[in-house]
Amino acid sequence: MKRMGEGSLPFAAAFTTRPFNVVANLASVLGLVVSVAAVFAWDLTIVPLLYVCLVSAFLLVRYVRHERWGRYAEGVQVMERAYRRLTEATDALASAASPDPGAFLVTLQGSLSAFAEAFTLVTGSNCRATLKELYSGEVHSLAKPGSASEASKSLCAATVLRSEVDSGPAVYDEAPVLVEENSDFLEAVETGKPFFSNDLEAAWLRGEYRNSHWTDDMRTTRAFPYRSAIVWPVRVDPRSNPRATPEKAIAFLCVDTQRRGAFVRLADVAFGGAYAHALYPALAQALRLMSATGRTHV
């Protein structure tokens, strides 16, 4: 028996095309109505011009919409390069007599760059990708003024890689951040689902989004490093092994851009989610090797 969804588009995906088909039919009906009305009352020289303008406007909107979907054909070719580089990094880590997580990350950086390039092609705006390790670390705080600091365990996120080729030195200088102080990471951890936003600036100004790197002076400067973002938790998909104990995410895969409304939830979450799922096995092994050497994060 064929399972639901096999051999056909999901209902939501199919529905997105229907409004435009409806508009196309309405345009044809409108042309007929206008032509009939012109016979009785309207100026025959104005009616064809009006109809051409309406149809042209419809075709322009339809082109813009389908031009975006057409970019995925080119984006998939670049994403294939990201998967190929990921496979090379995974094979090198698995086959080495003495696995070197550092060499793995060097190869993985090329994969992450291709991942960001694929999203740049799809969105038409410059995208960057970041991989952050999730770990439990000690956080020191003062219980009372003048008292000794108290250590507590908190979830932290530390940058492992960035898609920019020359970002290596900057990555090692980045300090880890607390997950609880960043809405995107916190939501991804608590729900196990990707975080998605197409207007982080507005959400932050309303107090609905927290980011430990964003400061109050950005309210006046509007110098936001990005305004749209997707964050995938890198974890085992419970559906792939229902008997396994649910495991928390080990990392976050992030893509962002400065343009508002750059991403399409229906397509882009799945487009990058498959890569996040494929990333898990090798990244988990590399992080375990680093932990064995006494490094709690990269």
C-alpha positions as CSV (number, residue, x, y, z in Angstrom):
1,M,0.0,0.0,0.0
2,K,1.3,3.4,-0.9
3,R,2.0,5.6,2.1
4,M,0.7,9.1,2.4
5,G,3.0,11.5,0.6
6,E,4.7,9.0,-1.7
7,G,4.4,9.8,-5.4
8,S,2.7,13.1,-4.8
9,L,3.5,16.5,-3.5
10,P,2.6,17.3,0.1
11,F,-0.7,19.1,0.4
12,A,0.9,22.4,1.5
13,A,3.3,22.3,-1.4
14,A,0.6,21.6,-3.9
15,F,-1.7,24.3,-2.4
16,T,0.9,27.0,-2.9
17,T,0.5,26.8,-6.7
18,R,-3.3,27.0,-6.6
19,P,-3.8,30.7,-6.0
20,F,-1.9,31.5,-9.1
21,N,-3.9,29.1,-11.1
22,V,-7.0,30.7,-9.8
23,V,-5.7,34.1,-10.8
24,A,-4.9,32.9,-14.2
25,N,-8.5,31.6,-14.7
26,L,-9.9,34.9,-13.3
27,A,-7.7,36.8,-15.8
28,S,-9.3,34.9,-18.6
29,V,-12.8,35.4,-17.3
30,L,-12.0,39.1,-16.7
31,G,-10.9,39.4,-20.3
32,L,-14.2,37.9,-21.5
33,V,-16.2,40.2,-19.2
34,V,-14.3,43.3,-20.3
35,S,-14.7,42.5,-23.9
36,V,-18.4,42.0,-23.6
37,A,-18.7,45.2,-21.6
38,A,-16.8,47.1,-24.2
39,V,-19.3,46.2,-26.8
40,F,-22.1,48.0,-24.9
41,A,-20.4,50.8,-23.1
42,W,-16.6,51.1,-23.1
43,D,-14.2,52.6,-25.5
44,L,-12.9,49.8,-27.7
45,T,-9.4,51.4,-27.8
46,I,-9.0,51.5,-24.0
47,V,-10.3,48.0,-23.3
48,P,-7.5,46.0,-25.1
49,L,-4.8,48.2,-23.5
50,L,-6.4,47.7,-20.0
51,Y,-6.5,44.0,-20.6
52,V,-2.9,43.8,-21.7
53,C,-1.8,45.8,-18.7
54,L,-3.6,43.5,-16.3
55,V,-2.3,40.3,-18.0
56,S,1.3,41.8,-18.1
57,A,1.1,42.5,-14.4
58,F,-0.1,39.0,-13.6
59,L,2.7,37.5,-15.8
60,L,5.3,39.6,-14.1
61,V,4.2,38.5,-10.6
62,R,4.1,34.9,-11.8
63,Y,7.6,35.2,-13.3
64,V,9.1,36.6,-10.1
65,R,7.5,33.8,-8.0
66,H,8.6,30.9,-10.3
67,E,12.0,32.5,-10.9
68,R,12.7,31.9,-7.2
69,W,11.6,28.3,-7.3
70,G,13.8,27.8,-10.5
71,R,16.9,28.8,-8.5
72,Y,16.7,25.5,-6.6
73,A,17.8,23.7,-9.7
74,E,21.1,25.5,-9.6
75,G,21.2,25.5,-5.8
76,V,21.0,21.7,-5.7
77,Q,24.1,21.4,-7.9
78,V,26.1,23.4,-5.4
79,M,24.5,21.6,-2.5
80,E,25.7,18.3,-4.1
81,R,29.3,19.7,-3.7
82,A,28.6,20.4,-0.1
83,Y,27.5,16.7,0.4
84,R,30.6,15.5,-1.6
85,R,33.0,17.4,0.6
86,L,31.2,16.2,3.7
87,T,31.5,12.6,2.5
88,E,35.3,13.1,1.9
89,A,35.7,14.5,5.4
90,T,33.7,11.6,6.9
91,D,35.6,9.0,5.0
92,A,39.0,10.5,6.0
93,L,37.9,10.5,9.7
94,A,36.6,6.9,9.6
95,S,39.5,5.3,7.7
96,A,42.4,7.0,9.5
97,A,44.4,4.8,11.9
98,S,44.7,7.9,14.2
99,P,41.7,10.1,13.4
100,D,42.5,13.8,13.3
101,P,39.5,16.0,14.1
102,G,41.5,19.0,13.0
103,A,42.0,17.7,9.5
104,F,38.3,16.7,9.4
105,L,37.3,20.3,10.2
106,V,39.6,21.7,7.5
107,T,37.8,19.5,4.9
108,L,34.4,20.2,6.4
109,Q,35.0,24.0,6.0
110,G,34.8,23.6,2.3
111,S,31.6,21.7,2.6
112,L,30.1,24.5,4.8
113,S,31.2,27.1,2.3
114,A,29.3,25.2,-0.5
115,F,26.3,25.0,1.8
116,A,26.3,28.8,2.2
117,E,26.8,29.3,-1.5
118,A,23.8,27.1,-2.3
119,F,21.6,29.3,-0.1
120,T,23.1,32.4,-1.7
121,L,22.0,31.2,-5.1
122,V,18.5,30.2,-3.8
123,T,17.8,33.4,-1.9
124,G,19.5,35.9,-4.2
125,S,21.2,37.5,-1.2
126,N,24.6,36.9,0.4
127,C,24.3,34.1,3.0
128,R,26.8,32.9,5.5
129,A,26.7,29.6,7.4
130,T,28.0,28.8,10.9
131,L,28.5,25.5,12.8
132,K,28.4,25.8,16.6
133,E,29.0,23.0,19.1
134,L,26.5,22.6,21.9
135,Y,28.0,21.5,25.3
136,S,27.4,21.8,29.0
137,G,30.0,24.1,30.6
138,E,30.6,25.8,33.9
139,V,29.4,29.3,34.3
140,H,30.7,31.4,37.2
141,S,28.5,34.1,38.8
142,L,28.5,36.1,42.0
143,A,25.7,35.1,44.4
144,K,26.2,38.4,46.4
145,P,28.4,41.4,46.0
146,G,31.8,40.7,47.5
147,S,31.2,36.9,47.8
148,A,33.0,34.2,46.0
149,S,31.8,33.2,42.6
150,E,29.6,30.2,42.3
151,A,29.9,27.7,39.4
152,S,26.9,26.2,37.7
153,K,26.4,24.0,34.7
154,S,24.7,25.7,31.7
155,L,24.3,24.9,28.0
156,C,26.8,26.8,25.9
157,A,27.3,27.2,22.1
158,A,30.8,27.6,20.7
159,T,31.7,28.4,17.1
160,V,33.3,25.5,15.3
161,L,33.4,26.7,11.7
162,R,32.2,29.5,9.6
163,S,31.6,29.4,5.8
164,E,34.0,32.3,5.1
165,V,37.3,30.8,3.9
166,D,39.5,33.3,5.9
167,S,37.4,33.0,9.1
168,G,39.7,30.6,10.9
169,P,41.6,33.0,13.2
170,A,38.4,34.9,14.2
171,V,36.7,31.6,15.1
172,Y,39.3,30.7,17.7
173,D,38.9,34.1,19.3
174,E,35.2,33.9,19.7
175,A,33.9,33.3,23.2
176,P,31.1,30.7,23.7
177,V,27.6,32.1,24.4
178,L,24.9,30.9,26.8
179,V,22.1,29.1,25.0
180,E,19.5,30.6,27.4
181,E,20.5,34.1,26.2
182,N,19.9,33.4,22.6
183,S,16.3,32.7,21.4
184,D,17.2,30.8,18.3
185,F,19.5,28.3,20.1
186,L,17.1,27.9,23.0
187,E,14.1,27.2,20.8
188,A,16.1,24.6,18.7
189,V,17.2,22.8,21.9
190,E,13.8,22.8,23.6
191,T,11.7,21.8,20.6
192,G,14.2,19.8,18.7
193,K,13.0,21.6,15.6
194,P,14.6,24.3,13.4
195,F,14.3,27.9,14.4
196,F,13.1,30.1,11.5
197,S,12.7,33.9,11.3
198,N,12.5,36.3,8.3
199,D,12.6,39.5,10.4
200,L,14.8,39.2,13.5
201,E,15.2,43.0,13.7
202,A,11.5,43.6,14.3
203,A,11.3,40.6,16.7
204,W,14.3,42.0,18.7
205,L,12.9,45.5,18.8
206,R,9.6,44.0,20.2
207,G,11.5,42.1,22.8
208,E,10.5,38.7,21.2
209,Y,14.0,37.7,20.2
210,R,17.2,37.6,22.3
211,N,20.7,37.6,21.0
212,S,23.7,38.0,23.4
213,H,25.7,39.8,20.7
214,W,23.2,42.5,19.9
215,T,23.5,45.7,22.0
216,D,21.1,48.6,22.7
217,D,23.0,51.0,20.4
218,M,21.7,48.9,17.5
219,R,18.3,50.4,18.1
220,T,19.6,53.7,16.6
221,T,22.3,52.5,14.3
222,R,20.2,49.6,12.8
223,A,23.6,47.9,12.1
224,F,22.2,44.4,12.4
225,P,24.6,41.7,11.2
226,Y,21.6,39.7,9.9
227,R,17.8,39.9,9.7
228,S,16.8,36.5,8.5
229,A,18.0,33.2,9.9
230,I,17.4,29.5,10.1
231,V,19.0,27.3,12.9
232,W,18.9,23.5,12.7
233,P,19.7,21.4,15.7
234,V,22.3,18.7,14.6
235,R,20.9,15.6,16.2
236,V,19.6,12.1,15.6
237,D,16.2,12.1,14.0
238,P,14.0,10.1,16.5
239,R,12.0,8.8,13.5
240,S,15.0,7.0,12.1
241,N,15.4,4.8,15.2
242,P,12.3,4.9,17.4
243,R,13.8,2.6,20.0
244,A,16.8,4.8,20.7
245,T,16.8,7.1,23.6
246,P,16.2,10.6,22.4
247,E,19.5,12.5,22.3
248,K,20.0,16.2,22.7
249,A,21.5,18.2,19.9
250,I,25.3,18.2,19.7
251,A,25.6,21.3,17.5
252,F,23.7,24.0,15.6
253,L,23.8,24.6,11.9
254,C,23.0,28.2,11.1
255,V,22.4,30.2,7.9
256,D,21.6,33.9,7.9
257,T,21.5,36.9,5.7
258,Q,20.9,40.7,6.1
259,R,17.9,40.8,3.8
260,R,14.4,40.5,5.4
261,G,12.1,37.8,4.0
262,A,15.0,36.0,2.3
263,F,13.9,32.5,3.2
264,V,10.9,30.3,2.3
265,R,10.0,28.1,5.3
266,L,8.3,25.4,3.2
267,A,11.4,24.9,1.0
268,D,14.5,26.2,2.8
269,V,14.0,24.4,6.1
270,A,14.0,21.1,4.3
271,F,16.7,22.2,1.9
272,G,19.2,22.7,4.8
273,G,17.7,20.2,7.2
274,A,18.9,17.2,5.1
275,Y,22.4,18.5,5.3
276,A,22.2,18.9,9.1
277,H,21.0,15.3,9.4
278,A,23.9,14.0,7.2
279,L,26.3,16.1,9.3
280,Y,25.6,14.3,12.6
281,P,27.6,11.0,12.5
282,A,31.0,12.4,11.6
283,L,30.6,15.6,13.6
284,A,29.7,13.5,16.7
285,Q,32.8,11.4,16.3
286,A,35.0,14.5,15.8
287,L,33.6,16.2,18.9
288,R,34.1,13.0,21.0
289,L,37.8,12.9,19.9
290,M,38.2,16.5,20.9
291,S,36.5,15.9,24.3
292,A,38.9,13.0,24.9
293,T,41.9,15.3,24.5
294,G,40.5,17.6,27.2
295,R,38.9,20.2,24.9
296,T,35.3,21.0,25.8
297,H,34.7,22.9,22.7
298,V,36.5,23.8,19.5
